[in-house]
Amino acid sequence: MKNAIEAGFAAGRVLNKTVIDDEEDNELRLAFDFDGVIANDEAEIVYQDSHDLGKYHAHEVTHAHEPLKEGPLGDLLKKISYFQKLENKMMKKNPEYKRILKTAIVTARNAPSHERMIYTLKNMGVEVNQAFFLGAIDKSRVLNIMKPHMFFDDQMGHLEHIDKVPAVHIPFGVINRKN
């Protein structure tokens, strides 16, 4: 799997989670972490080098209008976004149309580092339906309510606490090189 990511392919390990499917639910909800998944891990490297949140935020403020390079699932999100744009057109033509796709970013980023994420997504031509800037709040609190059909994250520590949400570990970046 790491070889696939190093070769530029999207790859991940689906974790064994207990999931109960609601057959009445016709929506497909996908949630993504940002750094190391949608974008590269440049900002994560800054934080991991110092473990200084102030230094990390200063770096992100300085580079707020420089988009991060695409991460291993950036292209996937762009393709999903294409279909969401088709859904937007369909909704304009037919007000009765109900969306099928819903995307969310669930990230530990918070103010002021959120600006760079927003700038990067705009630069990629991607819009998401929801963005959660959680800081130190456990991602499971949002994910267990949102109930995405799949959540992608590069850090196992963020995935281990999630219950009843299908999760995919993306073994990319500085966090995974240490392991």
N, C-alpha and C positions, 0 to 999 in steps of 0.2 A: 504494500500500500504506500509506504513512504517513497519507494522507487517511482510509483505512478505520479505522486505529487511532485517529486523532483523533476520528472520529465514533463511537467506542465499539464497533467491530466487531473481532473477532479476525482478525488477518491476519499473514502471514509469508511469507518467501521460502524455498522448499525449495532447499537447496544440492545441487550435483551431487556425489554421493559414490558410490564403488564399493561395492555391497552384494551379498552372496551370501546368498540366502534359503535357510533350512533348512526343507524341506517337511515334515519330521517334527516341527517345533516348532509346537505348537498354541496357544501362549501369545502374547498381545499385550502387549508391554512398552513403556510410554511413560515418558519421563524429562523432567523440567522443571527449569530453573533457577528460583529463587524470586523474587528482586528484579527487577522490570521485566518479569516474565512472569506468575507467579501473583499476586504482590502488586505494588502500585505501586512507584515507585522513590524513595520518601521517604528511605529509609536510604542509598541509593546517592548521592543528592544531598548528604547530610551528608559522606560520604566524599570525593566529587569536589570539594566546596568547599574541603577542607583537605588531602586526601591524608594525613591523620593517623589511623592505625588506632586509637590510644588515644582520640581524640575520638569516632570512630565507635562504638567499643565502649561508651564512657560514655553516648552518646546512646541506644544500643539497650538498655542496662541500665536507664536511667531510664524508657524507654518500653516495657519488656518486657511489661507487661500492658495495652498499648494495641494492638489489632489494626491491622495495616496495611490500607489500603484495597485493594480488589481490583485486580489488574492486568489486562492484556488477555486472558489465558487463564484467569483465575480461574473464570469461569463454566463454561468447558469442563471444568476439573478437577472442579468440583462435579457436573457431569452424569456424568462418568466414575465418580466416587465413588458415585453413586446405583446404578450397575450393579454396582459392587463390593459394595455392601451387599446387593444381591439375590443375588450369588454367595455371600456369607457365610450368608444364610438357606438357600440351596440346600445348602451344605456341612453345615449342622446337620441338614437333613432326610435327606441322602444322603451318608454318609461316603466313598463312592466317587467323588463329583463332583470333578473337577479344575478348578482355577481357569483362567479364560481371560485375565483382565485382571490386569496387574501395573503399579503406578505407583511412581515414585521421584522424589524431589527430589535434585538434584545441585547443590549450592550452594557458593560460596566462603565463606559464613558459617561461623563456628566459635564455640566458647565465648568469651565469654558471649553473643554475639549470636544464638545458636541458639534461645534461649528465646522471643524475640519471634516467630520463624518458627513454632515449635510452637504458641504461643498464637494466632497468626493462623489457622493451619490448623484448630485446634479451633473457633475462632469462626466459621469458614466452614462447619463441619460436615463437614470433609473428613479422611479418613484415607488415608495412603499406605502402601504395603507396605515401602518402604525410604526412608531419608533419609541422605545422605552430606554431612557438614559438613567440607569439604575445606580451608578456609583457603587457603593459597598452593599447595596441591597441584594439579597440572594435572588438569582434569576428564577428559581423555582416558584417564587411567590406570584410572579406574572404568568409564567408558563402553565402552571397548574390551573389557572383560571382561564387563560386564553385557549388552552387545549389545541395547540398546533398538531397537525398530522405528522410533522417532522420538524425537529429543531437541530440545527447544525452549529457546533462549537469546536474550537481547537483546544480547549482546556478541559481535561477530564474532571477536574475539581468542580467545574460548573455543571457537569452532566450527572455526577454521582448523586446529587440531591434531588434530582427531578424524578417524580413518580408519575406513572401513567401517561407519559409523553414520549413518543418514539424519538430517540435521540441518535445523532450520528457524530462520532468523534472524527474530526478532520486533523490528522497528525502532521500539521504544518507549523513551521516557524520555531522561534527561539524557545518557547515553552516546551515543545516536544523534542528538541535537540538535547535538552537537559536530561530527559528521561530515557 
